[in-house]
Amino acid sequence: MWSFLLLAFILTGRHCTLSLSTTPVHSSRRAFLKAKAPTKITGCCQSQHQLNRYVRTSSSSNIARFAHDDALAQPVAEDATSNTDSDNNGEILSPAYYKSVYETDDDTTKDDADESNSPLDSQTPWDIGRAQPTIVQAYNEGKFHGSVLDAGCGFGENCLFLAGKQRITSVVGFDLAEGAVATARERAEIMEEELREVDGWWTTPRFFGRSCTELSDGDGEGLLMDDGERLLFDTSIDSGLLHCLSDADAQAYVAQLATVVKSGTGRAYVGCFSTANPDPWSNPRRLDEDDLRRLFCRENGWEVVSVKDAWWGRPSLRGSSQGAFCMALWMEARRL
């Protein structure tokens, strides 16, 4: 009897000791795993947030919570502004202003801005030194192909990016400012020399000076080049040109664009500053989705496929408190 009770006590004690010794091991391991997991997740979220700062597909109300631009207005002389069509959404600046920005006659300014004398280093209040992130994303999504026209190409940043990409057979850029066109040509020559050494994909871009309201002479379809050649394009891109135009010039531009983009298959892509940007605001104009749909309508030869919110890259000195970007709209339209 006593032997049986003693054996039971010994076995019960061993069981309790085993249970007490294993429980802390499991508990400490669970605590360790829980402490490690949030660190990895937090780091991933921070990285993704940084990647999405320039290009984000979201609602305007959501975007407004992420950014407030402290210095949106571009300083201009009084005689450079045109009061035509100016409203609460921004001023219309004269063509003379945009030409003057690219003038480089002042040798002192040249030396200060570009100690290396390289055209790649010059910058305006809107050129960011590389292709717009939204343009890059659209190409990666397969939006651009064939022949591409860049309307208001500036220094040719978007053209040079696309010229080095597959699926692109030709690239043409035009701008009102001859100074911008000259710099774009210099940049293309520099890039072409560099790419010769690496045997990369390259389509030599062409640049010329032209107003966006004078793309065709009305005698036939196609972009009329200086040598008399007429070109039709699979794709046109507008990286901040439309929002610089008055109502009348915008209408003329969209009508002209329809004559140089292929009917039925051609696409037009437009990036413009959005009315989601808060006040105070000076220039250029802020546009909304209704503005884009009124311009790219069936009567003008277009059908809007989509309008999305996006971040638009800006030079670092003209950025907001959250970074060098601005709230914008990105539109795709089909040529009818």
N, C-alpha and C positions, 0 to 999 in steps of 0.2 A: 504494500500500500504506500509506505513512505518512499520507497524506491520509485514508484510510478509518479508521485507528485514531484520529486526532485528532478526526474527526467523531463517532465512537462515544463517546469520552471526554467530549466537550462535552455530548452528549445525556444521558449517564448522570449527569453532575454536575447538570444542570438538574433531572432527575427526583428525585435525592436531596434537592436543596434544596427542591423543592416538597413532598416528603413530610415533611421535617423542619419546614417552616413551617406546614403544615396540622394536624399532629397536636396540638400544644399548644392550638390554637384549639378543637378538638372536646373535648379533655380538660377545659379550663377551663370550657366551657359545661356539660358534664355535672356537674362539681363544683358549679357554681352552682345548677343545678336540684335536685340532691340536698340542698343546704343549705336551700333554700326550702321544699320539700315537707313535711318533718317539722314545721316551725313552724305551718303551717296545720292539719295533722291534730291536733297536740297541743292547739291552741286549741279546736278543735271538740269534742274529747273532754272537755276541762275544762268547756265550756259545757253539754254534755249531762249531765255528772255533776251539775252544779248543778241542772239542771231535774229530775233524777230523785231528788233528795234527799228530797222529801216524798212522792212516790208512786212506788213501784217494785213491779213484779210479779216476784217472785223466790222462791227457797226460803228458809225460815227460817234455815237454816245460813248462806246467803250474806248475809242481812241482818245477822246477828249479827256478821259481820266488819266491818261498816261503822259500827256504833254501839254505844256503851255509855252508858246514861243514868246520870249521876252523882247526880241528885236527883229520883228518880221519886216518892217518897212525899210525899203532901200532908199537912202538919201539921194535926191535928185534936185537939179536946179529948177527954179520956178518955170523958166521958159521951156523946159523939157517935158512938162506935163500937158496933156490935152484933156480938157474938161468934158469932151464929148463922151457920153455913156458912163461917166464916172458916177458911182453911187456908193452906198454903204459897204459894198463888197470890194471896193478898191478903185484906184485911179487907172486911167489909160495913159501910158507914157508915149511920147512921140517917137517915130522911127529914128529921128536924129539922136535921141538919147542912146538907143541900142547900138547905133553905129559908133558913137563917141566912146563907149565903154571899151571897144576893141582897138581904138587908136593907140599907136605906140610911138608917136613922134617924139615924145619927151624922153631923151636919153637918160636923164637922171632917174626917172621913174623906172625905166627899163633895168638900169643897173641895180636899183634897190630891190626890185622884185625878182631879179634873176641874175645872180652873181655868176652862174655857170653859162649864161647866154644860151640856155636851152629853151626852146619853145614849150617843152613839156612842163616847165615850172610856172608858167604864167597862169593867172587865175582872175576871174571876174566875180561879181556878186552871186553868180549862179552856177558856173562851171566848177565841178568838184574834183577834177583831176582823174577821173575814171568813169566808166559807164555807170549809169544810174542803177542801183540795186534792183529796182523793179524791172528794168530792161533785161538785166542778167537773169532774173527769175523767169521772166516770160520766155526767153530763149531756152532755158533749161526745161521748161514745160512743153517745148515743141511748138511754140506759137509762131516763130519766124522761120521762113524758108524762102528759097529762090532769090529774086531780086528785091532789094530793100531800098526805100527812100527815107532819108532822115530829114524831116522838115524843121528848119531852124536848127541846124546841126551845131552851131557854135564852134568850139575848138575840135569837134569831131570825135569826142570821147566814145559815144555810142557806136559810131561808124567803125572806129578802129577796133573796138571789141568784137563786133560782128564780122569784120573782115577776116578775122582769124578763126572763124568757126565753120564747122561743116554744116551742110544744108543751105548755106548762103552762097549764091552764085555770083552776085554782084552787089555793090554798095555805092549809093550816090547820096551825097549830102549837099544841101544848099542853105545859105544864110544871107540875110539882108546886108550884113556887115562884111565888107571886103577884108578887113583886118582879121576877122575870125576865119574866113576861108583861107587866107594866106597861112595862118598858123596851123590849120588843120592839114594843109598840104605838107608843111614841114614835118609835122608829127608822123604823117603817113610814110614819108621818105625815111625817117629815122627807124620806124618799126620795120619797114621792109628790109632795110639793111641788116637789122638784128636777126630777123627771121630767116634770112638767107643762110645764116650760119647754123641754124638748128633744123633746117628742112621741115618747117612746120606748115600747117595749112594756112594759106594766105590768098585773099582776093583783093587786089589793089583798089582802094576806094577812090572815087572821083568827087571833087568838090568844086562848086561854082557859086557865084553871087547872084541872088535873085530874090525878089519879093514873093512872099507866099500867095499874093493875090495876082501874080503874073506868071503862073506856071505854064499856061498854054496860050497860044495866040488865037484860038477859036477856029482855026482852019482844019483841025483834026485832033484825034485823041493822042495822048502821049505827052510826056514832058519834053518841051522843046529845048534842046541843048544848043550851046553856042555855035557848034559846027553844023547845025541844021538837023541833026539826028533826033528822032522822037523815041522816047522810052516809055514803056508801060511796066508797072511794078506789081509784084505779088503782095508786097507788104509795105505799108508806110508807118513810120513811127514819129510821134510828136512828143518831145520831152520838154514841156514847158513853153511851147509857142502859143497855143490857143489862148491861154489866159492873159496874154499880153495884148490881145487884139480888141479893137472896138467892135460893136455889134455888126456894123457894116462890113468891116474887114474880115470878121469871123465868118460871115455868110459867104463872102466872096472866096475866102480861102477854102472852105469846105466844098463849095461848088467846083473850084479849080482842082482840088484833090481828087474829086470823082472822075475827072478827065484823064488822070495819070495812073490810076489804080485799075487793075484788070477787073472787068465786069464779071459777076457771078462767083469768082473764086478769090478775089482780092480782099485784103483785110487792112483796116486802119486801126492803129493803137494810139491812144492819147493819154498823156499824164498831165494833170493840171491841179493847181492848188484848190482846196476844198473850202466850202463855207463852214466846215466844222472847225476851222481855225478861229480862235477867239479874237475879239477886239482887244486893244486897238490894232488897226490894220491900215496900211497906206496903199501899197502896190506890190505886185500886179493884182489883177482881179481874182476874187474867189468865185468859183463856179460850183453849181450843184448838179445833181443827176438830171433834173429837168432841163437845164441849160444844154447839156450834151445831147439829150434826146431831141430837143427842138432843132438843133443844128444838124445832127446826123439822122435826118428823117428820110422817109421814102421819097418825098418830093425833091430832095437833094441828091437822091441816088444811093441812100444808105439805109441799113437796118442795124440798130444797136443790138449786139449779142449779149453784152454784159457790162455792168459798171460796178467796180469794187473800190473799197477804201484801201489806201496804201500809204506807206511812209515814203516821202520824197527826200532824197539826199540833198544836203546843202553844204556849202563851204563851211569849215569849222568856225570861222570868225563870225558867221551869220547864223549859227545854230541857236537852238533854244536852251533852256535850263536843263533839259533832259538829253541834249545831244544835238548833233548836226542833222536835223531832219525837219520835215514839215508835213502836215496832214494833207493828203491829196486824194484824187480820184483817178482810177485807171480804167479806161474804157476800151472795149473791143467792138468794132463795127464791121459789118459785111457789106462789100460793094454789090449792089443789086445789078 
